């Protein structure tokens, strides 16, 4: 289902979908690292090669931003998304490297209408970000406030 017209009722618990892919570019890894997480394994290919990961890797926060791009573009809907009160259990499971192609897998874990504001509901989603080889690189539980379909 297209995210452009998705409402609370369309987030059915148990539903799984894949979104993407999105390619990780080396220039973006280094730029993000320099700006926000200037550790050698994010910003210097030579130092990274001798470091604990054996090469350049994306910052975990960059990985989160890439995941969010896919979530916002392909899972959440501009007509119904009301933001998020937060995420639970964020884990960086494996490194993301330049050249990787990332796919987002979403599974609706829970969807309940708000008791105090019945024009919206809370959607809890299990999120996995996968590399092209199928390895999971990020997991988390997202919570999103979503408008119910207008009458």
C-alpha positions in Angstrom: 0.0 0.0 0.0 1.3 3.5 -0.9 2.1 5.6 2.2 0.7 8.7 0.6 -2.9 7.9 1.7 -2.3 5.6 4.7 -4.4 6.1 7.9 -4.4 4.5 11.3 -6.8 1.8 10.1 -4.3 0.7 7.5 -1.6 -0.2 10.0 -2.9 -3.8 10.8 -1.0 -5.7 13.5 1.0 -8.5 12.1 1.5 -6.8 8.7 5.1 -6.9 7.4 6.4 -4.9 4.5 9.8 -4.1 2.9 10.8 -0.6 1.7 13.8 0.6 -0.2 16.6 0.0 -1.1 18.7 3.0 -0.2 22.4 3.0 -1.2 25.1 4.2 1.3 27.6 6.5 -0.3 31.2 6.9 1.1 31.1 10.7 0.8 27.9 10.8 2.9 29.4 8.4 5.5 32.5 10.7 5.9 30.5 13.9 5.8 28.1 12.8 8.4 30.9 11.5 10.5 32.9 14.8 10.3 29.8 16.8 11.2 28.3 14.6 14.0 30.4 11.6 15.0 34.1 12.4 14.2 35.6 9.0 15.2 38.4 7.7 13.0 36.4 4.7 11.7 33.7 7.1 10.4 35.9 9.8 8.8 39.3 8.4 7.8 39.5 5.4 5.4 43.2 4.8 6.2 42.8 4.9 10.0 39.5 2.9 9.7 41.4 0.1 7.8 43.7 -0.4 10.8 40.8 0.0 13.3 38.5 -2.4 15.0 36.1 -2.7 12.0 38.7 -3.2 9.3 37.4 -0.3 7.2 35.2 2.7 7.1 31.7 2.4 8.6 28.7 4.7 9.0 28.0 6.2 12.3 25.1 4.4 14.1 23.3 7.8 14.1 23.8 8.0 10.3 22.3 4.5 10.1 19.3 5.8 12.1 19.0 8.8 9.7 19.0 6.4 6.7 16.4 4.2 8.3 14.3 7.3 9.1 14.5 8.4 5.4 13.0 5.1 4.4 10.4 5.2 7.2 9.3 8.7 6.3 9.2 8.2 2.6 7.6 4.7 2.4 5.9 3.8 5.7 4.5 6.9 7.3 1.9 9.0 5.5 2.1 12.7 5.1 -1.7 12.9 5.5 -1.9 11.1 8.8 1.5 11.1 10.6 1.5 13.2 13.8 5.0 12.5 14.9 6.4 10.1 17.5 6.7 10.0 21.3 10.0 8.0 20.9 11.5 4.7 20.1 12.4 1.7 22.2 15.2 -0.9 22.1 17.4 0.8 19.5 20.3 -1.6 18.5 23.1 -1.3 16.0 23.6 -5.0 15.2 26.2 -4.9 12.5 28.3 -2.2 10.7 27.0 -0.3 7.6 29.7 0.3 5.0 29.9 2.5 2.0 28.3 0.7 -1.0 25.8 -1.1 1.1 22.2 -1.2 -0.1 19.8 -0.9 2.8 16.2 -2.2 3.0 13.7 -1.4 5.7 11.5 -4.2 7.1 8.5 -3.0 9.1 6.1 -5.2 11.1 3.1 -3.6 12.8 3.3 -4.9 16.4 0.3 -2.9 17.8 -2.2 -0.4 16.8 -4.6 1.2 19.3 -6.9 4.2 19.2 -6.1 6.8 21.8 -8.7 6.9 24.7 -8.2 10.7 25.3 -7.9 11.7 21.6 -10.0 9.3 19.4 -9.0 11.1 16.2 -5.7 9.3 16.4 -4.0 6.1 17.4 -0.6 4.8 18.5 1.1 2.5 16.1 4.0 0.4 17.5 6.2 -1.0 14.7 9.1 -3.4 14.9 11.8 -2.0 12.6 14.7 -3.9 11.0 17.2 -2.4 8.6 18.9 -5.0 6.4 22.0 -5.0 4.2 21.9 -6.4 0.7 23.2 -9.8 2.0 20.2 -10.0 4.3 22.1 -9.2 7.5 20.2 -7.1 10.0 22.2 -3.9 10.8 19.6 -2.0 13.0 16.6 -3.0 15.1 14.2 -0.8 17.1 10.6 -0.4 18.1 9.1 2.8 16.7 6.0 4.5 18.2 4.1 6.8 15.9 0.9 8.8 16.4 -1.3 8.4 13.3 -4.7 10.1 12.4 -7.7 7.9 12.0 -9.4 8.0 8.6 -11.8 10.9 8.3 -15.5 10.0 8.3 
